[in-house]
Amino acid sequence: MSTLLSRIFGRKKPASSQTSNDESINVSALRPLMSPQEFSELKANHSPKPALSLNPDDLSGAWPMEHVLRVFPTAQRALFQKFHIGGCNSCGYMPQDSLDKVSTDHHLETDKVVAFIKDSVNLEKDLEIGPREAAELLKQGTIKLIDVRTPEEYSIAHVDGSVLIDQSLVQEIVNTWPKETQIVTMCHHGMRSLDAAAFLRGHGLMKTQSMRGGIDAWSTTVDPNTPRY
């Protein structure tokens, strides 16, 4: 499972070998060696698992984390903010781990984690700030505007006064910046910056927000001279 930190920097993972999604075993070649009853029992025991529900209301501790994140895209950021789950290697989990297991590993009650995940969409609203409001705060000098895009993107278009992030700056922010520092993260369209904001909040910088729409929205609503790409 990718961590928030790796998603912020877009680290590439080694190509994994492709496996089939069909977990059933082809036992047709064994039919001549088995009785009809034995064949039926073996096939039944290796039949594909029933598909999990896509209804958010059906969330339970039995769901594997990969399915939790498929149904609740906001859950990874929310879980790291609240419980420090999945933001870095030391608090990560495997895609097939159940929500029950992840909760137990972090000494949490599954029912409370389930309720929190269901409410994670509302938490996302508090995590964002509009570009016009961010521009006003930047003008007042009350925020640190952190750009989490690549150096190549930053060279195409950036906001004056923003700082391009890198690994050393992340460590500096987490380890030395006052926890009350007001930070706004930004990217191209406002998705990577959400991860970055959640990561920083998970490390105690609770006044961090992500700029909604990224630099593209900045160009259309604040400064039309900012190049779009």
C-alpha positions as CSV (number, residue, x, y, z in Angstrom):
1,M,0.0,0.0,0.0
2,S,1.5,3.3,-1.0
3,T,2.1,5.8,1.8
4,L,1.1,9.4,1.7
5,L,4.8,10.4,1.7
6,S,5.5,8.3,-1.4
7,R,2.4,9.7,-3.1
8,I,3.5,13.3,-2.5
9,F,6.8,12.7,-4.3
10,G,5.4,10.4,-6.9
11,R,8.0,7.7,-6.2
12,K,8.0,4.9,-8.8
13,K,7.5,1.4,-7.6
14,P,9.2,-1.6,-9.2
15,A,6.9,-3.1,-11.8
16,S,5.1,-6.0,-10.2
17,S,4.3,-9.2,-11.9
18,Q,0.8,-9.4,-13.3
19,T,-1.5,-11.9,-11.7
20,S,-4.9,-13.0,-12.6
21,N,-7.9,-11.7,-10.7
22,D,-9.5,-15.1,-11.0
23,E,-8.6,-17.0,-7.8
24,S,-10.3,-20.2,-8.9
25,I,-8.2,-23.2,-9.8
26,N,-8.7,-25.0,-13.0
27,V,-9.5,-28.6,-12.0
28,S,-10.9,-29.8,-15.3
29,A,-7.8,-31.8,-16.0
30,L,-8.3,-33.9,-12.8
31,R,-11.9,-34.9,-13.7
32,P,-10.9,-38.4,-14.9
33,L,-9.2,-39.1,-11.6
34,M,-12.1,-38.1,-9.4
35,S,-15.6,-39.1,-8.7
36,P,-18.4,-36.6,-9.7
37,Q,-19.0,-35.8,-6.0
38,E,-15.3,-35.2,-5.3
39,F,-15.0,-33.0,-8.3
40,S,-18.0,-30.9,-7.3
41,E,-16.7,-30.5,-3.8
42,L,-13.2,-29.4,-5.0
43,K,-14.6,-27.0,-7.5
44,A,-16.9,-25.5,-4.8
45,N,-14.0,-25.0,-2.4
46,H,-12.0,-23.1,-5.0
47,S,-14.8,-21.0,-6.6
48,P,-14.2,-17.3,-6.9
49,K,-15.0,-15.2,-3.8
50,P,-18.2,-13.2,-4.0
51,A,-17.8,-9.6,-4.9
52,L,-17.7,-7.1,-2.0
53,S,-20.4,-4.5,-1.8
54,L,-19.8,-1.0,-3.2
55,N,-22.3,0.4,-0.9
56,P,-20.6,2.7,1.7
57,D,-23.2,1.8,4.3
58,D,-22.0,-1.9,4.2
59,L,-18.5,-1.0,5.4
60,S,-17.3,-3.5,8.0
61,G,-14.1,-4.7,9.6
62,A,-14.0,-7.6,7.2
63,W,-13.3,-5.4,4.2
64,P,-9.7,-5.5,2.9
65,M,-8.0,-2.1,2.9
66,E,-7.8,-2.0,-0.9
67,H,-11.6,-2.3,-1.0
68,V,-12.0,0.3,1.7
69,L,-9.9,2.8,-0.3
70,R,-11.8,2.0,-3.5
71,V,-15.2,2.8,-1.9
72,F,-13.8,5.6,0.3
73,P,-11.1,7.5,-1.6
74,T,-10.8,10.0,1.3
75,A,-10.0,7.3,3.8
76,Q,-6.3,7.2,3.5
77,R,-5.8,10.8,4.2
78,A,-8.4,10.8,7.0
79,L,-6.9,7.7,8.7
80,F,-3.4,9.3,8.7
81,Q,-4.7,12.6,10.1
82,K,-6.6,11.0,12.9
83,F,-4.8,7.8,13.8
84,H,-1.4,8.0,12.0
85,I,-2.4,5.0,9.9
86,G,-0.8,4.5,6.5
87,G,1.2,7.7,6.1
88,C,4.7,6.2,6.3
89,N,6.4,2.9,6.2
90,S,6.3,2.4,10.0
91,C,2.5,2.7,10.1
92,G,1.6,1.2,6.8
93,Y,-0.4,-1.9,5.9
94,M,-0.8,-4.4,3.1
95,P,-3.7,-4.0,0.5
96,Q,-5.1,-7.4,1.6
97,D,-5.1,-6.6,5.3
98,S,-8.6,-6.4,6.7
99,L,-9.8,-3.2,8.4
100,D,-10.1,-5.3,11.6
101,K,-6.5,-6.2,11.4
102,V,-5.3,-2.7,10.8
103,S,-7.5,-1.4,13.7
104,T,-6.1,-4.1,16.0
105,D,-2.5,-3.4,15.0
106,H,-3.1,0.3,16.0
107,H,-4.9,-0.6,19.2
108,L,-8.2,0.9,18.0
109,E,-11.8,-0.3,18.1
110,T,-13.0,-1.3,14.6
111,D,-16.5,0.2,15.1
112,K,-15.0,3.6,15.8
113,V,-12.7,3.4,12.8
114,V,-15.6,2.4,10.6
115,A,-17.7,5.4,11.8
116,F,-14.7,7.7,11.3
117,I,-14.1,6.5,7.7
118,K,-17.8,7.0,6.8
119,D,-17.5,10.6,8.0
120,S,-14.1,11.2,6.2
121,V,-15.8,13.0,3.3
122,N,-16.8,15.8,5.6
123,L,-13.3,16.0,7.0
124,E,-12.0,16.6,3.5
125,K,-14.0,19.9,3.2
126,D,-12.1,21.3,6.2
127,L,-8.8,20.3,4.6
128,E,-9.3,22.6,1.6
129,I,-9.0,26.3,1.0
130,G,-10.0,28.3,-2.2
131,P,-7.4,29.9,-4.3
132,R,-8.7,33.5,-3.8
133,E,-8.6,33.0,0.0
134,A,-5.1,31.6,-0.2
135,A,-4.0,34.5,-2.4
136,E,-5.3,37.0,0.2
137,L,-3.5,35.2,3.0
138,L,-0.3,35.0,1.0
139,K,-0.5,38.8,0.4
140,Q,-0.9,39.3,4.1
141,G,2.1,37.1,4.8
142,T,0.2,34.9,7.1
143,I,0.7,31.5,5.3
144,K,3.5,29.4,4.0
145,L,2.6,28.4,0.4
146,I,4.2,25.0,-0.3
147,D,4.3,23.7,-3.9
148,V,4.4,19.9,-4.0
149,R,4.7,19.5,-7.8
150,T,7.8,18.3,-9.6
151,P,10.7,20.8,-10.4
152,E,9.7,20.5,-14.1
153,E,6.1,21.6,-13.4
154,Y,7.3,24.4,-11.1
155,S,9.5,25.7,-13.9
156,I,6.5,25.9,-16.2
157,A,4.3,27.9,-13.8
158,H,4.5,28.8,-10.2
159,V,3.1,31.4,-7.7
160,D,5.5,34.1,-6.5
161,G,6.2,33.5,-2.9
162,S,5.7,29.7,-3.0
163,V,8.3,27.2,-2.1
164,L,9.0,24.0,-4.0
165,I,9.0,21.1,-1.6
166,D,11.6,18.3,-1.5
167,Q,12.6,15.6,1.0
168,S,14.8,17.9,3.1
169,L,12.1,20.5,3.4
170,V,9.6,17.9,4.5
171,Q,11.9,16.9,7.3
172,E,12.5,20.5,8.3
173,I,8.8,21.2,8.4
174,V,7.9,18.1,10.4
175,N,10.8,18.4,12.8
176,T,11.4,22.1,13.3
177,W,8.4,24.3,12.2
178,P,6.1,25.5,14.9
179,K,2.9,23.3,15.0
180,E,0.7,26.4,14.8
181,T,2.3,27.4,11.4
182,Q,-0.4,28.1,8.8
183,I,0.5,26.2,5.7
184,V,-1.2,25.9,2.3
185,T,-0.1,23.2,0.0
186,M,-0.7,23.3,-3.8
187,C,-0.1,21.2,-6.9
188,H,-1.5,21.1,-10.4
189,H,-5.2,20.3,-9.8
190,G,-5.4,20.0,-6.0
191,M,-5.0,16.2,-5.5
192,R,-1.4,15.7,-4.5
193,S,-1.6,18.7,-2.3
194,L,-4.5,17.0,-0.4
195,D,-2.1,14.1,0.4
196,A,0.6,16.6,1.5
197,A,-1.8,18.5,3.7
198,A,-3.0,15.3,5.3
199,F,0.6,14.1,5.8
200,L,1.5,17.4,7.6
201,R,-1.6,17.4,9.7
202,G,-0.8,13.8,10.7
203,H,2.5,15.1,12.1
204,G,0.8,17.8,14.2
205,L,0.7,20.7,11.8
206,M,-3.1,21.0,12.1
207,K,-3.3,24.5,10.4
208,T,-2.3,23.0,7.1
209,Q,-4.8,23.2,4.2
210,S,-4.7,22.2,0.5
211,M,-5.5,24.8,-2.2
212,R,-8.6,23.6,-4.1
213,G,-8.0,23.2,-7.8
214,G,-4.3,23.8,-7.6
215,I,-2.3,26.2,-9.8
216,D,-4.8,25.6,-12.6
217,A,-7.5,27.2,-10.5
218,W,-5.1,29.9,-9.4
219,S,-4.7,30.8,-13.1
220,T,-8.4,30.9,-13.8
221,T,-9.5,32.7,-10.7
222,V,-6.6,34.7,-9.3
223,D,-3.9,35.5,-11.9
224,P,-4.7,34.8,-15.6
225,N,-1.0,35.5,-16.5
226,T,0.0,32.2,-14.8
227,P,0.6,29.7,-17.6
228,R,-1.7,26.7,-17.7
229,Y,-0.5,23.2,-18.8
